[in-house]
Amino acid sequence: MGQCILGIESSCDETAAAVYGPGGLVSNVVASQLAAHAVFGGVVPELASRMHLEALLPVVRAALADAGLTAGELAGVAVAHGPGLVGSLLVGVCAAKALALANDLPLYGINHLEGHLYSNYLEPPAPPLPHLTLIASGGHSDLILVRDHGHYEVLGRARDDAAGEAFDKVGRLLGLPYPGGPRLDQLAEQGDPQAFAFPRAWLDGSPEFSFSGLKTAVVRVCEELGAVGVADRLADLCASFRQAVVEVLVRKSLGAAREQGVGHLAVCGGVAASVGLRRALQEATVAAGLTLSLPPLRYCTDNAAMIACAGYHRSQRGGPDALTLGVASGLPLPAPGAWAGREVA
């Protein structure tokens, strides 16, 4: 167990800790704040920070206990330090620094999006290198060329609303309970995806995404239908909206993979839990002759397992961060070669 890395994740509304080692994931504990924020219809940053403060140490203790380890037996501590809510990130980073300092352990600052990339490494088989990854989460719709561990190239991202944001905002518009995205996906299974002709923003073949116009189109249809009409056509609205999002995500991902000459597509992030997206990707990649990685549903949303996994791979290839590690609400993925630029601790 001497090579195990503790991962800490507190970027938004889940307080999580996990232990990952040479044999894979050893423990994974998540404390969700979903019920607390549902009252307000969205995440309240100050409330999230305070709840992280209350939950973090019990969650870390539980992850270590499940792994049968003490903090001093770890090989390092990895923590998400951005992007995310600054107050929430500070709770996790300060705790990680304290653990690292008190136990003379290396500290690894992990980009939250980089963590999502590693959700596909938590269970075998691992994606072959190089491969293309679609990150489809609440705030991100990004196409990343993963050339090697720590070597990423951003090909395209969302110009406005990301897919997850669009799912949640349309869910709220349709009167679905928070978070609206998962419930919208469930209702879409019962509806007709061709019932409403919602637009697709293709952006002239660009690998970037835009879903704000689609969201506006749903608003206009709802205004025309009225409250009773929306209630009567709810499943069809959900199915037609989801189809428009999924079609764009799938076609742009396959197009980027073809353009880059890679034969494998990996998908991660909260939207990767969508039944419709997973089904469409499985069908499309088979038809295109590509292989596909999809994380298990429990690793699609925010968790510390992916942070611990990313930290473990970083520890095998590059050195730690200083205890001056900061947090950032917006944080680009590490530049190609950034891991190799550090000496291994």
Residue pairs with C-beta under 8 A, 6 or more apart in sequence:
1 21
1 26
1 67
1 68
1 69
1 73
2 73
2 75
3 21
3 22
3 75
3 312
3 315
4 19
4 20
4 21
4 26
4 67
4 69
4 73
4 74
4 75
4 312
5 19
5 20
5 21
5 74
5 75
5 76
5 77
5 78
5 108
5 308
5 311
5 312
5 315
6 17
6 18
6 19
6 60
6 63
6 64
6 71
6 74
6 76
6 77
6 78
6 99
6 308
7 16
7 17
7 18
7 19
7 20
7 77
7 78
7 79
7 110
7 115
7 304
7 305
7 306
7 307
7 308
7 309
7 310
7 311
8 16
8 17
8 56
8 60
8 77
8 78
8 79
8 80
8 92
8 95
8 96
8 304
8 307
9 15
9 16
9 17
9 18
9 79
9 80
9 92
9 112
9 115
9 302
9 303
9 304
9 306
9 307
10 16
10 52
10 56
10 80
10 84
10 88
10 89
10 91
10 92
11 80
11 82
11 83
11 84
11 85
11 88
11 89
11 92
11 112
11 302
12 43
12 48
12 84
12 85
12 88
12 138
12 302
13 32
13 33
13 34
13 37
13 43
13 48
13 51
13 88
13 302
14 30
14 31
14 32
14 33
14 301
14 302
14 303
15 30
15 31
15 33
15 51
15 52
15 55
15 56
15 59
15 92
16 28
16 29
16 30
16 31
16 59
16 302
16 303
16 304
16 305
16 307
17 29
17 56
17 59
17 60
17 62
17 63
17 64
17 304
18 25
18 26
18 27
18 28
18 29
18 63
18 303
18 304
18 305
18 307
18 308
19 25
19 26
19 27
19 28
19 63
19 64
19 66
19 67
19 69
19 74
19 308
20 26
20 305
20 308
20 309
20 311
20 312
21 312
24 122
24 123
25 122
25 305
25 308
25 309
26 66
26 67
26 69
27 62
27 63
27 64
27 66
27 67
28 63
28 66
28 303
28 304
28 305
29 59
29 62
29 63
29 66
29 304
30 59
30 303
30 304
31 55
31 58
31 59
33 43
33 47
33 48
33 51
34 179
36 47
36 51
37 43
37 44
37 47
37 48
37 178
38 177
38 178
38 179
40 47
40 178
41 172
41 178
42 178
43 85
45 85
45 87
45 88
46 87
48 85
48 87
48 88
49 85
49 87
49 88
49 90
49 91
52 88
52 91
52 92
53 91
56 91
56 92
56 95
57 95
60 95
60 99
63 304
64 70
64 71
71 99
71 102
71 103
71 105
72 103
74 103
74 105
75 105
75 106
75 315
76 100
76 105
76 106
76 107
76 108
76 311
76 315
76 320
76 345
77 96
77 99
77 100
77 105
77 106
77 107
77 108
77 311
78 96
78 107
78 108
78 109
78 110
78 307
78 308
78 310
78 311
78 312
78 314
78 315
79 92
79 93
79 95
79 96
79 107
79 108
79 109
79 110
79 307
79 325
80 89
80 92
80 110
80 111
80 112
80 115
80 307
81 89
81 92
81 93
81 109
81 110
81 111
81 325
81 326
81 327
81 328
81 331
82 89
82 111
82 112
82 327
82 328
82 329
82 330
82 331
83 111
83 112
83 113
83 139
83 328
83 329
83 330
83 331
84 112
84 327
84 329
85 329
86 327
86 328
86 329
89 327
89 328
89 329
90 327
93 109
93 325
93 326
93 327
96 107
97 107
97 323
97 325
99 105
100 106
100 107
100 323
101 323
106 315
106 319
106 320
106 345
107 320
107 321
107 322
107 323
107 325
108 311
108 314
108 315
108 320
108 321
109 321
109 325
110 307
110 310
110 311
110 314
111 331
111 332
111 333
111 334
112 302
112 307
112 331
113 135
113 137
113 140
113 142
113 331
113 333
114 152
114 310
114 333
114 334
115 306
115 307
115 309
115 310
116 135
116 137
116 268
116 269
116 306
117 133
117 135
117 144
117 146
117 152
117 266
117 268
117 306
117 310
118 306
118 307
118 309
118 310
118 313
119 268
119 295
119 299
119 300
119 303
119 305
119 306
119 309
120 126
120 127
120 133
120 266
120 267
120 268
120 293
120 294
120 295
121 127
121 309
121 313
122 295
122 296
122 299
122 305
122 306
122 309
123 295
123 296
125 293
126 293
127 133
127 146
127 264
127 266
127 293
128 263
128 264
128 291
129 146
129 147
129 148
129 149
130 145
130 146
130 147
130 148
130 260
130 262
131 146
131 262
131 264
131 265
131 266
131 293
132 143
132 144
132 145
132 146
132 155
132 253
132 256
132 257
132 260
132 262
132 264
132 265
132 266
133 143
133 144
133 145
133 146
133 265
133 266
133 267
133 268
134 141
134 142
134 143
134 144
134 249
134 253
134 265
134 266
134 267
134 268
134 269
135 141
135 142
135 143
135 144
135 268
135 269
136 162
136 163
136 164
136 249
136 267
136 268
136 269
136 270
136 271
136 272
136 277
137 162
137 164
137 268
137 269
137 270
137 271
138 162
138 164
138 165
138 168
138 269
138 270
139 162
139 164
139 165
140 157
140 158
140 162
140 164
140 269
141 157
141 158
141 162
141 163
141 164
141 209
141 211
141 249
141 271
142 154
142 156
142 157
142 158
143 154
143 155
143 156
143 157
143 207
143 252
143 253
143 256
144 152
144 153
144 154
144 155
144 333
145 152
145 153
145 155
145 256
145 260
145 262
146 152
146 266
147 153
147 336
149 313
149 314
149 317
149 339
150 313
150 314
150 317
150 318
150 334
150 336
150 337
150 338
150 339
150 340
151 336
151 337
152 333
152 334
152 336
153 336
154 332
154 333
155 207
155 256
155 260
156 206
156 207
156 208
156 209
156 252
156 256
157 208
157 209
158 208
158 209
158 210
158 211
159 203
159 208
159 209
159 210
160 210
160 211
160 212
161 169
161 210
161 211
161 212
161 215
162 209
162 211
163 209
163 211
163 245
163 249
163 271
164 181
164 269
164 270
164 271
165 211
166 211
166 212
166 214
166 215
166 245
167 180
167 181
167 184
167 185
167 242
167 245
167 271
167 274
168 178
168 179
168 180
168 181
169 180
169 215
170 180
170 184
170 215
170 218
170 241
171 178
171 179
171 180
171 181
171 183
171 184
172 178
172 180
173 215
173 218
173 219
173 222
174 180
174 184
174 222
174 230
174 234
174 237
174 238
175 230
176 183
176 184
176 187
177 183
181 270
181 271
181 274
182 273
184 238
184 241
184 242
185 238
185 242
185 273
185 274
185 275
185 276
186 275
187 234
187 235
187 238
187 239
188 235
188 238
188 239
188 241
188 242
188 243
188 275
188 276
189 239
189 275
189 276
190 235
190 239
191 234
191 235
191 236
191 237
191 238
191 239
191 240
192 235
192 236
192 239
192 240
193 239
193 240
193 242
193 243
194 240
194 243
195 233
195 236
195 237
195 239
195 240
196 221
196 236
196 237
196 240
196 241
197 240
198 214
198 217
198 218
198 221
198 240
198 241
198 243
198 244
199 213
199 214
199 217
199 244
200 214
200 244
200 247
200 248
201 209
201 210
201 211
201 213
201 214
201 248
202 248
203 209
203 210
205 255
207 252
207 255
207 256
207 259
209 248
209 249
209 252
211 245
211 248
214 241
214 244
214 245
218 237
218 241
221 237
222 230
222 237
225 232
225 233
230 237
242 274
242 276
243 276
245 277
246 274
246 276
246 277
246 280
247 280
249 271
249 277
250 277
250 280
250 281
250 284
251 284
253 265
253 267
253 281
254 265
254 284
254 285
254 288
254 290
257 263
257 264
257 265
257 288
257 290
258 288
263 289
263 290
263 291
264 290
264 291
264 292
264 293
265 281
265 285
265 290
265 291
265 292
265 293
266 292
266 293
266 294
267 277
267 281
267 292
267 293
267 294
267 295
268 295
268 300
269 300
270 300
270 301
270 302
271 277
271 300
272 278
272 294
272 295
272 300
273 297
273 300
273 301
278 294
281 292
281 294
282 292
282 294
285 291
285 292
299 305
299 306
314 339
315 344
315 345
316 344
317 339
317 340
317 344
318 338
318 339
318 340
318 341
318 342
318 344
319 342
319 343
319 344
319 345
320 342
320 345
